[in-house]
Amino acid sequence: MNNKKLINGLGLARRSGKIVFGFRLIEAIKNNQVNLVIIATDMGETQKKKFIDKSNFYNIEQWTDMMSIEELSQATGLKKVVAIGIKDKNIITLLKQSKEKE
């Protein structure tokens, strides 16, 4: 993954406090506080299934084919992040536009 706009969009989401990660992400999915979940391509299969199943159950879009753990961590400025949830619909629109241009 080498899309500069997508990386910048994720950085913007992080700096503006519009992402959820770690143990809070599953809770945010259950409470419909996120509108998009980005899951690292190299996340463990059991963990990945948990995030995908929860997202599907609560009708939340997820991207599973975008970035590795390392790329997602670099884009957000976090260490070893395996999945993030995006709360802001405007940032999601920006990310979708960036994804379509790949």
Secondary structure, 3 states (H helix, E strand, C coil): CCCHHHHHHHHHHHHCCCEEECCHHHHHHHCCCCCEEEECCCCCHHHHHHHHHHHHHCCCEEECCCCCHHHHHHHHCCCCCCEEEECCHHHHHHHHHHHHCC
